[in-house]
Amino acid sequence: MNLTRTTEEQSSFCVVVNAEGQYSLWNSDLPIPSGWRETGMTGNKRACIDYVDQVWTDMRPASLRQRQ
C-alpha cells in the first residue's frame, strides 16, 4: 500500500468555502487560510469529497452566477 494513501485515509479533513462559493478540502490540523471559512463538515478525505460533490453543484464562481 502507498504510504501517502494510508496517511490520507487516516487524516482528518474539513471542507472550507470562500466568498465565491468555491469549496476545498483542508487538513484539520492546519489553520484555515484567510478568505475561507469552515462549512462544519469534517471527516476522512472520501467523506469530505462526497459532501463537496453533493453541495457544490454549480462550479461557476458566485460573481458569475449572480450576473444571470
N, CA, C and O of each residue as an XYZ file, in Angstrom:
272
protein
N       0.842     -1.185      0.000
C       0.000      0.000      0.000
C       0.884      1.244      0.000
O       1.959      1.261      0.600
N       0.430      2.237     -0.654
C       1.125      3.508     -0.758
C       1.070      4.250      0.581
O      -0.008      4.403      1.155
N       2.210      4.707      1.078
C       2.262      5.407      2.360
C       1.432      6.683      2.332
O       0.761      7.000      3.314
N       1.465      7.419      1.227
C       0.681      8.647      1.115
C      -0.802      8.338      1.205
O      -1.536      9.038      1.902
N      -1.253      7.312      0.520
C      -2.668      6.943      0.560
C      -3.077      6.566      1.981
O      -4.137      6.983      2.450
N      -2.252      5.788      2.666
C      -2.554      5.393      4.039
C      -2.649      6.618      4.936
O      -3.560      6.710      5.758
N      -1.734      7.546      4.793
C      -1.747      8.773      5.587
C      -3.004      9.582      5.303
O      -3.620     10.093      6.239
N      -3.404      9.715      4.042
C      -4.611     10.458      3.684
C      -5.852      9.807      4.268
O      -6.754     10.504      4.734
N      -5.912      8.487      4.248
C      -7.074      7.782      4.775
C      -7.200      7.968      6.279
O      -8.310      7.954      6.812
N      -6.089      8.142      6.966
C      -6.104      8.306      8.413
C      -6.215      9.770      8.828
O      -6.524     10.059      9.984
N      -5.974     10.675      7.925
C      -6.010     12.103      8.236
C      -7.445     12.592      8.340
O      -8.361     12.005      7.764
N      -7.623     13.663      9.075
C      -8.920     14.309      9.192
C      -8.900     15.591      8.363
O      -7.957     16.380      8.434
N      -9.944     15.778      7.587
C     -10.066     16.953      6.739
C     -11.315     17.727      7.120
O     -12.236     17.181      7.728
N     -11.339     18.994      6.760
C     -12.559     19.783      6.863
C     -12.822     20.392      5.490
O     -11.908     20.610      4.695
N     -14.092     20.657      5.243
C     -14.476     21.296      3.992
C     -14.576     22.791      4.259
O     -15.226     23.220      5.212
N     -13.929     23.572      3.416
C     -13.960     25.027      3.539
C     -14.569     25.624      2.272
O     -14.568     24.998      1.212
N     -15.085     26.839      2.402
C     -15.694     27.529      1.267
C     -15.254     28.988      1.307
O     -15.066     29.558      2.381
N     -15.090     29.591      0.124
C     -14.692     31.005      0.074
C     -15.889     31.871     -0.310
O     -16.990     31.355     -0.507
N     -15.684     33.164     -0.417
C     -16.764     34.107     -0.710
C     -17.389     33.874     -2.078
O     -18.529     34.275     -2.308
N     -16.670     33.239     -2.979
C     -17.190     32.941     -4.317
C     -17.961     31.621     -4.350
O     -18.431     31.201     -5.407
N     -18.088     30.971     -3.194
C     -18.819     29.715     -3.134
C     -18.036     28.527     -3.665
O     -18.621     27.510     -4.036
N     -16.722     28.652     -3.702
C     -15.860     27.565     -4.165
C     -15.427     26.746     -2.953
O     -15.037     27.302     -1.926
N     -15.498     25.434     -3.080
C     -15.205     24.526     -1.970
C     -13.823     23.916     -2.106
O     -13.285     23.788     -3.206
N     -13.257     23.542     -0.961
C     -11.961     22.876     -0.942
C     -11.866     22.025      0.317
O     -12.570     22.263      1.299
N     -10.987     21.031      0.273
C     -10.670     20.232      1.452
C      -9.424     20.812      2.090
O      -8.497     21.243      1.405
N      -9.418     20.815      3.418
C      -8.284     21.361      4.140
C      -7.948     20.426      5.289
O      -8.846     19.922      5.964
N      -6.681     20.195      5.513
C      -6.256     19.341      6.613
C      -6.709     19.964      7.931
O      -6.431     21.134      8.196
N      -7.402     19.187      8.750
C      -7.952     19.705     10.010
C      -6.890     20.160     10.998
O      -7.187     20.928     11.913
N      -5.670     19.702     10.827
C      -4.588     20.087     11.737
C      -4.001     21.461     11.418
O      -3.206     21.988     12.196
N      -4.381     22.037     10.295
C      -3.816     23.322      9.866
C      -4.824     24.445     10.069
O      -6.029     24.201     10.015
N      -4.355     25.676     10.302
C      -5.277     26.807     10.414
C      -5.953     27.080      9.068
O      -5.353     26.896      8.009
N      -7.199     27.516      9.129
C      -7.953     27.833      7.912
C      -7.329     29.072      7.274
O      -7.085     30.062      7.964
N      -7.069     29.032      5.968
C      -6.447     30.188      5.314
C      -7.393     31.386      5.238
O      -8.615     31.234      5.246
N      -6.818     32.544      5.168
C      -7.583     33.778      5.044
C      -8.473     33.717      3.808
O      -8.051     33.258      2.747
N      -9.700     34.180      3.957
C     -10.633     34.195      2.836
C     -11.482     32.940      2.732
O     -12.344     32.848      1.858
N     -11.255     31.988      3.596
C     -12.013     30.738      3.609
C     -12.681     30.580      4.968
O     -12.194     31.104      5.970
N     -13.805     29.851      5.000
C     -14.468     29.563      6.274
C     -14.880     28.095      6.294
O     -15.102     27.487      5.247
N     -14.978     27.541      7.483
C     -15.381     26.149      7.624
C     -16.870     25.994      7.328
O     -17.667     26.884      7.626
N     -17.235     24.866      6.744
C     -18.641     24.566      6.470
C     -19.274     23.754      7.581
O     -20.498     23.641      7.646
N     -18.457     23.188      8.456
C     -18.952     22.310      9.507
C     -18.766     20.840      9.188
O     -18.986     19.989     10.050
N     -18.366     20.529      7.969
C     -18.130     19.143      7.572
C     -16.684     18.772      7.844
O     -15.766     19.417      7.337
N     -16.479     17.737      8.642
C     -15.149     17.186      8.869
C     -15.235     15.675      8.755
O     -16.285     15.082      9.005
N     -14.142     15.065      8.383
C     -14.103     13.608      8.271
C     -12.896     13.172      7.479
O     -11.956     13.941      7.278
N     -12.926     11.919      7.026
C     -11.824     11.450      6.194
C     -11.965     12.055      4.799
O     -12.980     12.675      4.484
N     -10.964     11.876      3.990
C     -10.940     12.516      2.673
C     -12.143     12.114      1.824
O     -12.766     12.970      1.197
N     -12.478     10.825      1.796
C     -13.587     10.339      0.973
C     -14.908     10.965      1.401
O     -15.696     11.379      0.552
N     -15.160     11.038      2.706
C     -16.407     11.622      3.201
C     -16.504     13.097      2.825
O     -17.579     13.575      2.461
N     -15.396     13.815      2.910
C     -15.400     15.240      2.562
C     -15.606     15.443      1.064
O     -16.322     16.358      0.656
N     -14.991     14.605      0.251
C     -15.198     14.696     -1.201
C     -16.658     14.424     -1.536
O     -17.245     15.126     -2.359
N     -17.249     13.418     -0.911
C     -18.659     13.105     -1.150
C     -19.549     14.286     -0.773
O     -20.509     14.587     -1.482
N     -19.239     14.959      0.336
C     -20.000     16.128      0.761
C     -19.903     17.245     -0.278
O     -20.914     17.837     -0.655
N     -18.693     17.530     -0.735
C     -18.496     18.581     -1.744
C     -19.266     18.239     -3.016
O     -19.879     19.117     -3.623
N     -19.240     16.977     -3.422
C     -19.986     16.555     -4.612
C     -21.480     16.832     -4.464
O     -22.146     17.148     -5.450
N     -22.014     16.718     -3.255
C     -23.441     16.952     -3.017
C     -23.803     18.431     -3.005
O     -24.841     18.821     -3.539
N     -22.958     19.250     -2.404
C     -23.334     20.653     -2.199
C     -22.832     21.612     -3.272
O     -23.423     22.675     -3.463
N     -21.762     21.268     -3.975
C     -21.193     22.184     -4.973
C     -21.654     21.736     -6.348
O     -20.926     21.069     -7.083
N     -22.871     22.115     -6.678
C     -23.483     21.652     -7.924
C     -23.228     22.586     -9.099
O     -23.389     22.179    -10.250
N     -22.839     23.813     -8.839
C     -22.553     24.781     -9.899
C     -21.139     25.301     -9.678
O     -20.887     26.049     -8.734
N     -20.224     24.905    -10.545
C     -18.811     25.220    -10.351
C     -18.453     26.679    -10.636
O     -17.341     27.114    -10.337
N     -19.379     27.429    -11.206
C     -19.067     28.829    -11.502
C     -18.928     29.635    -10.213
O     -19.658     29.388     -9.253
N     -18.005     30.591    -10.177
C     -17.900     31.466     -9.009
C     -19.211     32.231     -8.798
O     -19.938     32.492     -9.757
N     -19.507     32.584     -7.569
C     -20.749     33.286     -7.240
C     -20.910     34.563     -8.061
O     -22.026     34.903     -8.455
N     -19.821     35.271     -8.323
C     -19.912     36.520     -9.088
C     -20.440     36.271    -10.501
O     -21.123     37.134    -11.052
N     -20.151     35.142    -11.088
C     -20.696     34.813    -12.409
C     -22.138     34.340    -12.316
O     -22.949     34.670    -13.182
N     -22.474     33.579    -11.291
C     -23.847     33.084    -11.130
C     -24.803     34.238    -10.897
O     -25.947     34.183    -11.347
N     -24.364     35.283    -10.204
C     -25.232     36.405     -9.864
C     -25.519     37.302    -11.057
O     -26.468     38.084    -11.012
N     -24.737     37.215    -12.112
C     -24.944     38.056    -13.302
C     -26.168     37.631    -14.095
O     -26.724     38.425    -14.854
N     -26.584     36.401    -13.926
C     -27.701     35.892    -14.734
C     -29.022     36.220    -14.122
O     -30.063     35.864    -14.674
